[in-house]
Amino acid sequence: MPRRKKPTAGTIRGRLERHRNGYGFVQPETDPGRDVFIPPRRFGGALHGDKVAVRLTGERGGGQRREGIVVEILERAVQRAAGLFRMEGNGGIVEPFDPRFPGVIRIPAGQTSRARDGEAVGCKLTRMPGRFRPGEGQIIEVLGYPEDPVIARRILIWKHDLRERFPEEVLHECSRLKQGSDLPGSGGMVDLRHLPAITVDPPTARDHDDAISLEQAADGGVRIGVHIADVAHFVPEGSATDLEARLRGTSVYFPGTCLPMLPERLSADICSLLPGSDRLTMSVFFGIGPDGSVRDVRIMPGKIRSRARMTYGQLAEILEGKTPTPAGFPPLYFQELEESARRLKSHRNSRGSIDLDLPDPSLILGDDGRMAGIDPGERNAAHTIIEEFMLAANEAVARWIFSAKVPSLYRIHERPDPVKLESFNSILEQFGFHLPGPYLNLPSRAFQDLLQSFRGCPEEPVLIRLLLRSLQQARYSEEPRGHFGLAMRMYSHFTSPIRRYPDLVVHRILKRLLAKGSIPEIEKEALRGSLPEIARESSRTERVAERAEREMIDWMTIGFLSDRIGDEFSGCISGVVRAGCFVFLDNILVDGFIPVTSLPEDKYQFLVKRQALRGARTGRAFGIGVRVRLRLDRVCAWPPQIDFSLVEKESVRRTKRRKSGRGSR
C-alpha cells in the first residue's frame, strides 16, 4: 500500500464522497458512523474518492450532522477518467461521464490519439483540476461511440477505474499451484469426502465457492454442513495474488461477463468446488434446535468431493417432485434440506429479521452480446435453502471468533437515520400505513411488520424501494456493531472468499485459531492495526462494484429500448421533483422520467411533503404510488436518459385510509 501523508493537526481524516448536486461527505476513519457534510466550493480541489483532512466548521440538523471544509488532500484516488471527446482546434476537451468530476478535462494538441468528436475515450490525468482551472489529460484509449451498448463495459471499466488485467507476477504465482488429487492437506484437515455435498448456483455461475451437506446426527436430528472453498490455503497473505485481490476487493459482475477478484485458474478451477473433484474447504457444521436456533457449532478445515452441481431450478424441481431424487443421495435428503431451512428462517423471522424475499431479475443477452429481454428471476425453495444455510454459517463464524477474543472483520448494518425514517413515514401515511415511533430506537421487527401489512397491494414494489432507501447501507467494520436488517448481534462475511476479500481475511483468522488454539497478543495487535483499513477499503470497492453493475444494466437497457420509440409501457411513479416524475417500469430494470411538460396541460405545483405534482386548474395529482400508462418518446445514451409522455393514469390512488396503527406491533 502507498505511503500516506500525515494529516494536519486538529483535523479529521477520511475519504471524500462528492455528490452530483455539488455537495459531499467525508466518512471519518475513526468514527465511520458520523459523516462530515462538505458544502459546495469547500472541497479544496479534492476529487471524489480522495483521502482528505477536514476541519470542522459547525453542525447541521440540531447536531445530527457535522459540517466541515477540506484543508488538505492526503491521497489522490482518481488518476484517470472516461468521458466524451469534443474537438477544439488541434486538441479538445473531455466531458467526464462521472457527474461528480468538476468541469471538463483539457486535451492538448498531440494527446488526442486521433479520437473523433463525440467518441467515448479513456484519458490519464496529467494535471489535477484546481478551483479556477480545469484538469488536463492525455487520451490513452478511444472506446467508441456511447450509443453502442457493446462498448459500455470498456467505458465503465475506465469510469470506475476497475482492474481488468492481472499482473504477470500474479499469473505466474497461480500457474505454479497444484490441483486435483495432488492437493496437499493443511493442519487438522478432516476428510469429508464421504458426505453427500452439493453445490447450488445460477446456471451461468463460473465459480462455486460454497457447498452444503446434510447428515443424520446422533440425537436423531440432522447436522448441516456448509463447506466454503479454502482460498486462504492457496493465497498467502502478502503474496502478489493477495495484494491484487485486496486492491480489487470484490468481483464485478456485468451481464454475461465478470471481472474476477482472483485469476480464473483459482476462481474457476483450483478453488472452485467442482463435482467429482477433491477440494479443500473451511467447513462449518451445526445442528438445529426445536425452535430453529443454531447449536453445536463445529468449524474445521476439510477436504470434500461434491457429488453434484445443481442450479436453483434443478433443485426446486426435485423438491416439487418433478424430478426424481438423483442416485447416491439418501431418501428424503432434499426434503430434509428444505425443512431445515424452513426452521432456520422461522427462527430468524421471530427475532425480527427484515425478510424482503425479492426476486433477482437479470438480463437475457443475444448472440451479439446485446440485451434481448429480461429474466424475472423468481425465487423458489432452493434459494431459501442456500440463503438460510449461508446466513447461519456467517453468524456462527462471527460468534465463534468473537468468543475467542480475537480481532476480526464483521459485516455491520447500523440503525436507520431518524430523519430518513420521518421522511419515509410521511409518504407511508398517504397510503394508510405508518412506522411507530420513536424512530431513534425503532426495532427491525417494525419493518418486517410493515412489509407484511402492504404485501400484495398495488404500491408494494415502490414502497419496498422507498423502504430500502430509508435504511443504512451495510458495510465492513473491525467492530461487531450488529446487523440491524438481519436482527443479529454479530455477523461476518465468510461464505464467498473467491469473490470477496473480507471473507478471505476471516478465513485466515479462522485457520490461525484452529491451528494454534489461540493467537498470540503480538498477532492480535497486528490485526487491530490492519483490519480498520481493510474494512474501509472493502466497503469502498463494494460500493464501486455496485455502481458499475447498476450502470451497466442501465446502459444495456437504454440500448434495448432505443428501438422501441413510440411503444407504450405501464409503470408506477417512484419519485417526484419539480421537473417531473420518475417512473418504475413494469418488467424493465430501469427508471424512466416524465417531464412536467409531458403531463396533461396545466400549471403544476410541487408539493414537497406529499412528494407530488398537483395541477392548479384540474386538481389532478401525480405522486408516488400512482400507476400510469406511458409512451416512450426519447432515449439518450449520454447523459443516460429515458423520457416518456403520459398516455393515461391507469388507476387513481386509493383515498380510503386503512385503520390507524396498521404496520406496527
C-alpha positions as CSV (number, residue, x, y, z in Angstrom):
1,M,0.0,0.0,0.0
2,P,1.3,3.5,-0.8
3,R,2.7,5.7,2.0
4,R,0.3,8.4,3.1
5,K,0.9,12.0,4.3
6,K,0.2,12.8,7.9
7,P,-2.9,14.9,8.3
8,T,-2.9,18.5,9.5
9,A,-3.2,18.7,13.3
10,G,-6.7,19.2,14.7
11,T,-8.4,17.8,11.6
12,I,-10.5,14.7,10.8
13,R,-9.1,12.3,8.2
14,G,-11.4,10.3,5.8
15,R,-12.5,9.7,2.3
16,L,-14.5,12.2,0.3
17,E,-17.7,11.3,-1.5
18,R,-18.8,14.0,-3.8
19,H,-22.5,14.3,-4.9
20,R,-23.6,15.2,-8.4
21,N,-25.6,18.1,-6.9
22,G,-22.4,19.9,-5.7
23,Y,-22.0,18.9,-2.0
24,G,-20.2,16.0,-0.5
25,F,-19.5,13.9,2.6
26,V,-16.4,12.7,4.4
27,Q,-16.5,9.4,6.3
28,P,-14.0,9.7,9.2
29,E,-11.6,6.8,9.6
30,T,-12.0,6.9,13.4
31,D,-15.8,7.3,13.5
32,P,-17.3,5.9,10.3
33,G,-20.9,6.3,11.6
34,R,-20.7,10.1,11.7
35,D,-20.2,11.7,8.3
36,V,-19.0,15.3,7.9
37,F,-21.0,17.3,5.4
38,I,-18.9,19.3,2.9
39,P,-20.8,22.3,1.3
40,P,-20.2,23.2,-2.4
41,R,-17.0,25.1,-3.1
42,R,-15.4,23.7,0.1
43,F,-13.6,20.8,-1.4
44,G,-10.2,22.4,-1.7
45,G,-9.5,20.8,-5.1
46,A,-10.3,17.3,-3.8
47,L,-12.0,14.8,-6.1
48,H,-14.4,12.0,-5.4
49,G,-12.7,9.2,-3.5
50,D,-9.6,11.2,-2.4
51,K,-8.4,10.8,1.2
52,V,-8.6,14.2,2.8
53,A,-8.1,16.1,6.1
54,V,-11.2,18.1,7.1
55,R,-11.6,20.9,9.6
56,L,-15.0,21.1,11.4
57,T,-16.8,24.4,10.9
58,G,-20.2,23.7,12.5
59,E,-23.2,21.3,12.8
60,R,-26.4,20.9,10.9
61,G,-29.8,19.4,11.8
62,G,-29.7,20.1,15.6
63,G,-26.3,18.4,15.9
64,Q,-27.2,15.3,13.9
65,R,-24.6,16.1,11.2
66,R,-21.3,17.8,11.4
67,E,-20.1,20.3,8.7
68,G,-16.5,20.9,7.5
69,I,-14.1,22.1,4.9
70,V,-11.3,20.2,3.2
71,V,-8.0,21.7,4.2
72,E,-5.6,19.1,2.8
73,I,-5.5,16.3,0.2
74,L,-3.7,13.3,1.7
75,E,-4.0,10.8,-1.1
76,R,-5.4,11.0,-4.7
77,A,-7.8,8.3,-5.7
78,V,-8.5,9.5,-9.2
79,Q,-5.7,9.2,-11.8
80,R,-7.8,8.6,-14.9
81,A,-11.3,9.3,-16.3
82,A,-13.7,8.4,-19.1
83,G,-15.8,10.8,-21.0
84,L,-17.0,12.3,-24.3
85,F,-14.4,13.9,-26.5
86,R,-15.1,17.2,-28.1
87,M,-12.7,18.7,-30.7
88,E,-11.4,22.2,-30.1
89,G,-8.8,23.3,-32.5
90,N,-5.9,20.9,-32.7
91,G,-6.8,19.5,-29.3
92,G,-10.1,19.2,-27.4
93,I,-11.8,18.6,-24.1
94,V,-13.3,15.5,-22.4
95,E,-16.6,15.8,-20.7
96,P,-16.4,13.2,-17.9
97,F,-19.1,10.6,-17.6
98,D,-18.9,10.9,-13.8
99,P,-21.0,13.9,-12.9
100,R,-19.1,14.2,-9.7
101,F,-15.9,15.2,-11.6
102,P,-15.6,19.0,-11.5
103,G,-15.7,20.5,-15.0
104,V,-14.0,19.3,-18.2
105,I,-10.5,17.9,-18.9
106,R,-8.5,19.7,-21.5
107,I,-6.6,17.6,-24.0
108,P,-3.6,19.4,-25.6
109,A,-2.7,19.0,-29.3
110,G,-0.9,15.8,-30.0
111,Q,-2.5,14.0,-27.0
112,T,-5.9,13.1,-28.6
113,S,-4.9,9.6,-30.0
114,R,-6.9,10.6,-33.1
115,A,-10.2,10.5,-31.3
116,R,-13.2,11.8,-33.2
117,D,-15.7,14.3,-32.0
118,G,-18.4,12.6,-29.9
119,E,-16.5,9.4,-29.2
120,A,-16.0,8.0,-25.7
121,V,-12.4,8.0,-24.6
122,G,-10.3,7.0,-21.6
123,C,-7.7,9.5,-20.5
124,K,-4.9,9.8,-18.0
125,L,-4.9,12.9,-15.8
126,T,-1.6,14.8,-16.2
127,R,-2.8,17.8,-14.2
128,M,-5.5,17.8,-11.5
129,P,-8.3,20.3,-11.7
130,G,-8.0,23.3,-9.4
131,R,-10.5,25.8,-8.1
132,F,-10.1,28.1,-11.1
133,R,-8.7,25.9,-13.8
134,P,-9.7,22.6,-15.4
135,G,-7.8,19.4,-15.3
136,E,-5.6,18.3,-18.1
137,G,-5.0,14.9,-19.6
138,Q,-3.8,12.6,-22.3
139,I,-6.2,10.2,-24.2
140,I,-5.0,6.6,-23.7
141,E,-7.8,4.7,-25.3
142,V,-10.5,5.5,-27.8
143,L,-13.5,3.5,-26.7
144,G,-16.1,4.2,-29.4
145,Y,-19.5,5.9,-29.6
146,P,-21.6,5.7,-26.4
147,E,-24.7,4.9,-28.3
148,D,-23.3,1.4,-28.9
149,P,-24.1,-0.6,-25.7
150,V,-21.5,-3.2,-26.5
151,I,-18.7,-0.8,-25.6
152,A,-20.4,0.1,-22.2
153,R,-18.1,-2.5,-20.5
154,R,-15.0,-0.6,-21.6
155,I,-16.5,2.7,-20.6
156,L,-17.4,1.6,-17.1
157,I,-14.0,0.0,-16.6
158,W,-12.5,3.3,-17.3
159,K,-15.1,5.4,-15.5
160,H,-14.8,3.4,-12.2
161,D,-11.1,2.7,-12.6
162,L,-11.7,-1.1,-12.4
163,R,-8.8,-3.5,-12.7
164,E,-9.2,-5.6,-15.8
165,R,-6.0,-7.5,-16.4
166,F,-3.9,-9.3,-13.7
167,P,-0.2,-8.5,-13.4
168,E,2.2,-11.1,-14.8
169,E,3.5,-11.8,-11.3
170,V,0.1,-12.8,-10.2
171,L,-0.5,-15.1,-13.2
172,H,2.9,-16.7,-12.6
173,E,2.1,-17.4,-9.0
174,C,-1.2,-19.1,-9.9
175,S,0.4,-21.2,-12.7
176,R,2.6,-22.9,-10.1
177,L,-0.3,-24.1,-7.9
178,K,-1.2,-27.8,-7.7
179,Q,-4.7,-29.1,-8.3
180,G,-6.9,-32.2,-8.3
181,S,-5.7,-35.3,-6.4
182,D,-2.4,-33.7,-5.7
183,L,-3.9,-31.1,-3.3
184,P,-1.9,-31.0,-0.1
185,G,-3.6,-31.1,3.3
186,S,-3.5,-28.4,5.9
187,G,-3.2,-28.5,9.7
188,G,-6.0,-30.5,11.3
189,M,-7.7,-31.2,7.9
190,V,-10.6,-33.7,8.1
191,D,-11.5,-36.0,5.2
192,L,-15.2,-35.1,4.4
193,R,-15.4,-36.8,1.0
194,H,-18.0,-39.3,2.3
195,L,-20.6,-36.5,2.8
196,P,-23.3,-36.1,0.1
197,A,-22.3,-32.5,-0.6
198,I,-23.8,-30.4,-3.5
199,T,-23.3,-27.0,-4.9
200,V,-26.3,-24.9,-6.0
201,D,-25.8,-21.8,-8.2
202,P,-27.3,-19.9,-11.1
203,P,-26.9,-21.6,-14.5
204,T,-24.3,-19.0,-15.6
205,A,-22.1,-19.3,-12.5
206,R,-18.4,-19.7,-13.3
207,D,-17.1,-20.4,-9.8
208,H,-18.6,-22.5,-7.0
209,D,-17.2,-21.4,-3.6
210,D,-19.9,-23.0,-1.4
211,A,-21.4,-26.4,-1.0
212,I,-23.9,-27.8,1.5
213,S,-24.4,-31.3,3.1
214,L,-26.8,-32.9,5.5
215,E,-26.3,-36.0,7.7
216,Q,-28.2,-37.6,10.5
217,A,-27.0,-36.6,14.0
218,A,-26.7,-39.0,16.9
219,D,-29.6,-37.3,18.7
220,G,-32.0,-38.1,15.9
221,G,-31.8,-34.7,14.3
222,V,-29.7,-33.6,11.4
223,R,-26.3,-31.9,11.1
224,I,-25.9,-29.3,8.4
225,G,-22.6,-28.8,6.7
226,V,-21.6,-25.5,5.0
227,H,-18.3,-26.1,3.0
228,I,-16.5,-23.0,1.7
229,A,-13.5,-23.1,-0.7
230,D,-10.3,-22.8,1.2
231,V,-8.9,-19.9,-0.8
232,A,-6.5,-18.9,2.0
233,H,-4.6,-22.1,1.5
234,F,-3.6,-21.0,-2.0
235,V,-3.3,-17.2,-1.5
236,P,-0.8,-16.5,1.3
237,E,-1.0,-13.1,3.0
238,G,1.3,-10.6,1.4
239,S,1.7,-12.6,-1.9
240,A,1.3,-10.8,-5.2
241,T,-2.1,-12.5,-5.6
242,D,-3.2,-11.4,-2.2
243,L,-2.2,-7.7,-2.8
244,E,-4.1,-7.7,-6.1
245,A,-7.2,-9.3,-4.5
246,R,-7.1,-6.6,-1.8
247,L,-6.9,-3.8,-4.4
248,R,-9.9,-5.3,-6.3
249,G,-11.8,-6.0,-3.1
250,T,-14.6,-7.9,-4.9
251,S,-15.5,-9.4,-8.2
252,V,-17.5,-7.2,-10.5
253,Y,-20.4,-8.9,-12.4
254,F,-21.6,-7.5,-15.7
255,P,-24.3,-9.3,-17.7
256,G,-22.6,-12.2,-19.5
257,T,-19.1,-11.4,-18.1
258,C,-17.1,-10.8,-14.9
259,L,-14.0,-9.0,-13.6
260,P,-13.0,-11.6,-11.0
261,M,-11.2,-10.8,-7.8
262,L,-8.9,-13.8,-8.4
263,P,-7.5,-15.2,-11.7
264,E,-9.6,-17.9,-13.3
265,R,-7.1,-20.6,-12.5
266,L,-8.0,-20.1,-8.9
267,S,-11.6,-18.9,-9.1
268,A,-12.9,-21.3,-11.7
269,D,-10.6,-24.2,-11.2
270,I,-8.4,-24.9,-8.2
271,C,-10.6,-23.3,-5.6
272,S,-14.0,-24.0,-7.3
273,L,-15.9,-26.9,-5.7
274,L,-16.3,-28.8,-8.9
275,P,-18.3,-32.1,-8.8
276,G,-16.3,-35.2,-8.6
277,S,-13.1,-33.3,-7.7
278,D,-11.2,-33.2,-4.4
279,R,-11.2,-29.6,-3.0
280,L,-10.0,-28.1,0.3
281,T,-12.6,-26.3,2.4
282,M,-13.3,-24.5,5.6
283,S,-16.4,-26.3,6.8
284,V,-18.9,-25.2,9.4
285,F,-21.2,-27.9,10.9
286,F,-24.2,-27.1,13.1
287,G,-27.4,-28.7,14.4
288,I,-30.8,-27.0,14.5
289,G,-32.8,-26.9,17.8
290,P,-36.6,-27.4,18.1
291,D,-37.1,-23.7,17.9
292,G,-34.9,-23.3,14.8
293,S,-31.8,-22.0,16.6
294,V,-28.3,-23.0,15.6
295,R,-26.5,-25.2,18.1
296,D,-23.4,-27.5,18.4
297,V,-21.3,-25.5,16.0
298,R,-18.0,-27.1,14.8
299,I,-15.5,-25.5,12.4
300,M,-12.7,-27.4,10.7
301,P,-10.5,-27.4,7.7
302,G,-11.6,-30.3,5.4
303,K,-11.4,-32.0,2.0
304,I,-14.7,-32.6,0.2
305,R,-15.8,-34.1,-3.1
306,S,-19.0,-32.6,-4.4
307,R,-21.5,-35.2,-5.7
308,A,-23.5,-32.8,-7.9
309,R,-23.6,-29.4,-9.3
310,M,-27.2,-28.1,-9.4
311,T,-28.9,-25.0,-10.4
312,Y,-31.6,-23.4,-8.3
313,G,-34.2,-24.5,-10.9
314,Q,-33.0,-28.2,-10.8
315,L,-33.1,-28.4,-7.0
316,A,-36.5,-26.8,-7.0
317,E,-37.8,-29.4,-9.4
318,I,-36.6,-32.2,-7.1
319,L,-38.3,-30.5,-4.1
320,E,-41.5,-30.2,-6.1
321,G,-41.4,-33.8,-7.2
322,K,-41.0,-33.0,-10.9
323,T,-37.6,-34.7,-11.0
324,P,-36.7,-37.9,-9.0
325,T,-34.0,-37.8,-6.3
326,P,-30.6,-38.4,-8.0
327,A,-28.8,-41.6,-7.3
328,G,-26.3,-41.6,-4.5
329,F,-28.4,-39.5,-2.1
330,P,-30.4,-40.9,0.9
331,P,-34.2,-40.9,0.7
332,L,-35.8,-37.6,1.7
333,Y,-32.4,-36.0,1.6
334,F,-33.6,-32.9,-0.2
335,Q,-36.8,-32.7,1.7
336,E,-34.8,-32.6,4.9
337,L,-32.7,-29.8,3.5
338,E,-35.9,-27.8,2.8
339,E,-37.3,-28.5,6.2
340,S,-34.1,-27.4,7.9
341,A,-34.0,-24.2,6.0
342,R,-37.6,-23.5,6.9
343,R,-36.9,-23.8,10.6
344,L,-33.9,-21.5,10.3
345,K,-35.9,-18.9,8.5
346,S,-38.8,-19.1,11.0
347,H,-36.4,-18.6,13.9
348,R,-34.7,-15.7,12.1
349,N,-38.0,-14.0,11.4
350,S,-39.1,-14.5,15.1
351,R,-36.1,-12.3,16.0
352,G,-37.3,-9.5,13.8
353,S,-35.2,-10.0,10.7
354,I,-36.3,-7.9,7.7
355,D,-37.1,-10.5,5.1
356,L,-37.7,-8.8,1.7
357,D,-37.7,-12.1,-0.3
358,L,-37.4,-10.2,-3.5
359,P,-36.8,-11.8,-7.0
360,D,-33.5,-11.2,-8.6
361,P,-34.2,-10.3,-12.3
362,S,-31.3,-10.4,-14.8
363,L,-30.8,-9.5,-18.5
364,I,-31.1,-12.0,-21.3
365,L,-28.4,-11.5,-23.9
366,G,-28.5,-12.2,-27.6
367,D,-25.7,-13.7,-29.6
368,D,-24.3,-10.2,-30.3
369,G,-24.0,-9.5,-26.6
370,R,-26.9,-7.0,-26.5
371,M,-29.9,-7.2,-24.3
372,A,-32.7,-9.3,-25.7
373,G,-35.1,-9.5,-22.8
374,I,-35.4,-9.9,-19.0
375,D,-35.4,-13.0,-16.8
376,P,-37.7,-12.2,-13.9
377,G,-35.6,-14.3,-11.6
378,E,-38.4,-15.6,-9.5
379,R,-37.3,-17.1,-6.1
380,N,-38.0,-20.7,-5.1
381,A,-37.4,-23.1,-2.2
382,A,-33.8,-23.7,-3.5
383,H,-32.9,-20.0,-3.0
384,T,-34.2,-20.2,0.6
385,I,-32.1,-23.3,1.4
386,I,-28.9,-21.7,0.3
387,E,-29.6,-18.3,1.8
388,E,-30.5,-19.7,5.2
389,F,-27.6,-22.0,5.4
390,M,-25.1,-19.2,4.4
391,L,-26.7,-16.8,6.9
392,A,-26.4,-19.3,9.7
393,A,-22.8,-20.1,8.9
394,N,-21.8,-16.4,8.7
395,E,-23.4,-15.7,12.1
396,A,-21.8,-18.9,13.7
397,V,-18.3,-17.9,12.5
398,A,-18.7,-14.3,13.8
399,R,-19.8,-15.6,17.2
400,W,-17.1,-18.2,17.3
401,I,-14.2,-15.8,16.6
402,F,-15.7,-13.2,19.0
403,S,-15.8,-15.8,21.8
404,A,-12.1,-16.5,21.2
405,K,-11.4,-12.8,21.9
406,V,-9.6,-12.4,18.5
407,P,-9.9,-9.3,16.3
408,S,-11.8,-9.9,13.1
409,L,-13.8,-8.3,10.3
410,Y,-17.6,-8.0,10.7
411,R,-20.4,-7.2,8.4
412,I,-22.5,-4.5,10.1
413,H,-25.8,-2.7,9.3
414,E,-26.5,0.2,11.6
415,R,-29.8,1.6,12.7
416,P,-31.6,3.9,10.2
417,D,-31.3,7.6,10.3
418,P,-34.4,9.0,12.1
419,V,-34.5,11.9,9.7
420,K,-34.8,9.5,6.7
421,L,-37.5,7.5,8.6
422,E,-39.5,10.6,9.2
423,S,-39.5,11.4,5.5
424,F,-40.3,7.8,4.6
425,N,-43.2,7.8,7.1
426,S,-44.7,10.9,5.6
427,I,-45.1,9.0,2.3
428,L,-46.3,5.9,4.0
429,E,-49.2,7.8,5.7
430,Q,-50.5,8.8,2.3
431,F,-51.3,5.1,1.8
432,G,-52.7,4.4,5.3
433,F,-49.5,2.8,6.7
434,H,-47.1,4.1,9.3
435,L,-44.0,3.4,11.2
436,P,-44.3,3.6,15.0
437,G,-42.1,6.0,16.9
438,P,-39.7,6.8,18.4
439,Y,-37.6,6.5,15.3
440,L,-34.3,6.6,17.2
441,N,-34.7,3.1,18.7
442,L,-37.1,1.6,16.2
443,P,-36.6,-2.2,16.1
444,S,-36.1,-4.1,12.9
445,R,-39.3,-6.1,13.7
446,A,-41.3,-2.9,12.9
447,F,-40.1,-3.0,9.3
448,Q,-41.0,-6.7,9.0
449,D,-44.5,-5.9,10.2
450,L,-44.7,-3.1,7.8
451,L,-43.7,-5.4,4.9
452,Q,-46.5,-7.8,5.8
453,S,-49.0,-5.0,6.0
454,F,-48.6,-3.8,2.4
455,R,-47.8,-7.3,1.0
456,G,-49.9,-7.7,-2.2
457,C,-51.1,-4.1,-2.5
458,P,-50.6,-2.3,-5.9
459,E,-48.0,0.1,-4.5
460,E,-45.9,-2.7,-2.9
461,P,-42.9,-2.6,-5.4
462,V,-42.5,1.2,-5.0
463,L,-42.9,1.1,-1.2
464,I,-40.3,-1.6,-0.9
465,R,-37.8,0.5,-2.9
466,L,-38.6,3.5,-0.6
467,L,-38.1,1.3,2.5
468,L,-34.7,0.2,1.2
469,R,-33.7,3.8,0.7
470,S,-34.6,4.7,4.3
471,L,-32.2,2.1,5.6
472,Q,-28.4,2.4,6.0
473,Q,-26.0,0.6,3.7
474,A,-24.3,-2.4,5.2
475,R,-20.5,-2.1,5.4
476,Y,-17.5,-3.8,6.9
477,S,-16.0,-3.0,10.3
478,E,-13.5,-4.2,12.8
479,E,-16.1,-3.9,15.5
480,P,-19.1,-6.2,15.9
481,R,-21.8,-3.5,15.9
482,G,-24.6,-5.8,14.9
483,H,-26.7,-6.2,11.7
484,F,-30.0,-4.3,12.0
485,G,-31.6,-5.8,8.9
486,L,-30.9,-9.4,10.0
487,A,-31.6,-8.7,13.7
488,M,-28.2,-10.3,14.6
489,R,-25.9,-9.0,17.3
490,M,-22.9,-10.0,15.3
491,Y,-22.4,-11.2,11.7
492,S,-19.5,-11.8,9.3
493,H,-18.9,-12.5,5.7
494,F,-17.3,-15.9,5.5
495,T,-19.0,-17.8,2.6
496,S,-17.6,-16.2,-0.5
497,P,-13.8,-15.9,-0.4
498,I,-13.4,-16.4,-4.1
499,R,-15.2,-13.1,-4.8
500,R,-15.0,-11.0,-1.6
501,Y,-11.7,-10.0,0.1
502,P,-13.2,-9.7,3.7
503,D,-14.2,-13.4,3.5
504,L,-10.6,-14.3,2.7
505,V,-9.4,-12.3,5.7
506,V,-11.9,-14.1,8.0
507,H,-10.7,-17.5,6.7
508,R,-7.1,-16.6,7.6
509,I,-8.1,-15.7,11.1
510,L,-10.1,-18.9,11.5
511,K,-7.2,-21.0,10.2
512,R,-4.8,-19.5,12.6
513,L,-7.2,-20.1,15.5
514,L,-7.8,-23.7,14.5
515,A,-4.1,-24.4,14.0
516,K,-2.9,-22.9,17.3
517,G,-5.9,-22.9,19.5
518,S,-5.2,-19.2,20.3
519,I,-3.5,-16.2,18.7
520,P,-0.5,-14.5,20.5
521,E,-1.0,-11.0,21.6
522,I,1.5,-9.6,19.2
523,E,-0.5,-11.1,16.3
524,K,-3.7,-9.6,17.7
525,E,-2.1,-6.2,17.8
526,A,-1.1,-6.6,14.2
527,L,-4.7,-7.4,13.3
528,R,-6.0,-4.4,15.3
529,G,-3.7,-2.3,13.2
530,S,-4.6,-3.6,9.8
531,L,-8.3,-4.5,10.0
532,P,-9.8,-1.0,10.1
533,E,-8.1,-0.1,6.8
534,I,-9.2,-3.3,5.2
535,A,-12.7,-2.7,6.3
536,R,-12.8,0.8,4.8
537,E,-11.2,-0.4,1.5
538,S,-13.6,-3.3,1.2
539,S,-16.6,-1.2,1.8
540,R,-15.4,1.3,-0.8
541,T,-14.7,-1.3,-3.5
542,E,-18.0,-2.9,-2.8
543,R,-19.8,0.4,-3.5
544,V,-17.8,1.0,-6.7
545,A,-18.7,-2.5,-7.9
546,E,-22.4,-2.0,-7.1
547,R,-22.5,1.3,-9.0
548,A,-20.7,-0.1,-12.0
549,E,-23.0,-3.1,-12.2
550,R,-26.1,-0.9,-11.9
551,E,-24.9,1.4,-14.6
552,M,-24.1,-1.5,-16.9
553,I,-27.7,-2.7,-16.6
554,D,-29.0,0.9,-17.2
555,W,-26.8,1.3,-20.3
556,M,-27.8,-2.0,-21.8
557,T,-31.5,-1.4,-21.1
558,I,-31.2,2.0,-22.8
559,G,-29.8,0.3,-25.9
560,F,-32.7,-2.3,-25.7
561,L,-35.3,0.5,-25.6
562,S,-33.7,2.6,-28.4
563,D,-35.6,0.5,-31.0
564,R,-38.9,0.9,-29.2
565,I,-39.6,4.6,-29.5
566,G,-43.4,5.1,-29.6
567,D,-44.2,1.9,-27.7
568,E,-46.4,2.0,-24.6
569,F,-45.5,0.8,-21.2
570,S,-47.0,0.6,-17.7
571,G,-45.4,1.7,-14.5
572,C,-45.6,3.3,-11.1
573,I,-44.4,6.7,-10.1
574,S,-41.4,6.2,-7.7
575,G,-40.2,9.8,-7.2
576,V,-41.2,13.3,-7.9
577,V,-39.2,16.5,-8.4
578,R,-40.2,20.0,-9.7
579,A,-39.2,19.0,-13.2
580,G,-41.3,15.9,-13.4
581,C,-41.9,12.3,-12.2
582,F,-39.7,9.2,-12.1
583,V,-41.4,6.0,-13.1
584,F,-40.5,2.5,-12.1
585,L,-41.4,0.5,-15.2
586,D,-43.2,-2.9,-15.0
587,N,-40.8,-5.7,-16.1
588,I,-38.0,-3.3,-17.1
589,L,-34.9,-2.9,-15.0
590,V,-34.6,0.9,-15.3
591,D,-36.5,4.0,-14.2
592,G,-37.9,6.4,-16.8
593,F,-38.8,10.1,-16.5
594,I,-42.0,12.1,-17.3
595,P,-41.1,15.8,-17.8
596,V,-43.7,18.0,-16.3
597,T,-44.2,19.4,-19.8
598,S,-45.4,16.0,-20.9
599,L,-48.1,15.8,-18.2
600,P,-51.7,17.0,-19.1
601,E,-51.6,20.7,-19.8
602,D,-51.9,22.6,-16.5
603,K,-49.8,24.7,-14.1
604,Y,-48.3,22.2,-11.6
605,Q,-47.4,22.9,-8.1
606,F,-44.7,20.8,-6.4
607,L,-45.9,19.5,-3.0
608,V,-42.8,18.8,-1.1
609,K,-44.3,16.9,1.9
610,R,-46.6,14.8,-0.3
611,Q,-43.9,14.3,-3.0
612,A,-46.5,15.1,-5.7
613,L,-47.2,17.5,-8.6
614,R,-50.8,18.9,-8.5
615,G,-52.4,20.8,-11.3
616,A,-53.8,24.2,-10.3
617,R,-56.7,24.1,-12.8
618,T,-57.7,20.4,-12.7
619,G,-56.5,19.4,-9.2
620,R,-55.1,16.2,-10.6
621,A,-52.1,15.0,-8.6
622,F,-49.2,12.8,-9.7
623,G,-47.4,11.4,-6.7
624,I,-45.5,8.4,-5.5
625,G,-47.5,5.1,-6.0
626,V,-49.8,6.4,-8.8
627,R,-49.9,3.9,-11.7
628,V,-49.5,5.4,-15.2
629,R,-49.6,4.3,-18.8
630,L,-46.7,5.8,-20.8
631,R,-45.4,6.3,-24.3
632,L,-41.6,6.2,-24.9
633,D,-40.6,9.5,-26.5
634,R,-36.8,9.7,-26.3
635,V,-33.7,7.6,-25.4
636,C,-30.3,9.1,-24.9
637,A,-27.1,7.1,-24.2
638,W,-25.3,10.1,-22.7
639,P,-26.3,11.6,-20.5
640,P,-28.3,8.4,-19.7
641,Q,-32.0,9.4,-20.0
642,I,-35.3,7.8,-20.9
643,D,-38.2,10.2,-21.4
644,F,-41.9,9.3,-21.5
645,S,-45.1,11.1,-22.0
646,L,-48.3,10.3,-20.2
647,V,-50.9,8.3,-22.1
648,E,-53.3,7.9,-19.2
649,K,-53.3,7.4,-15.5
650,E,-54.0,3.7,-15.1
651,S,-55.7,4.0,-11.7
652,V,-56.4,6.6,-9.1
653,R,-54.6,6.1,-5.8
654,R,-56.9,4.8,-3.1
655,T,-58.1,7.6,-0.8
656,K,-59.7,5.4,1.8
657,R,-57.2,5.1,4.6
658,R,-56.6,1.9,6.5
659,K,-57.1,1.6,10.2
660,S,-54.6,3.6,12.2
661,G,-51.8,1.5,13.6
662,R,-51.5,-1.0,10.8
663,G,-47.9,-1.7,10.0
664,S,-46.7,-1.7,13.6
665,R,-46.8,-4.1,16.5
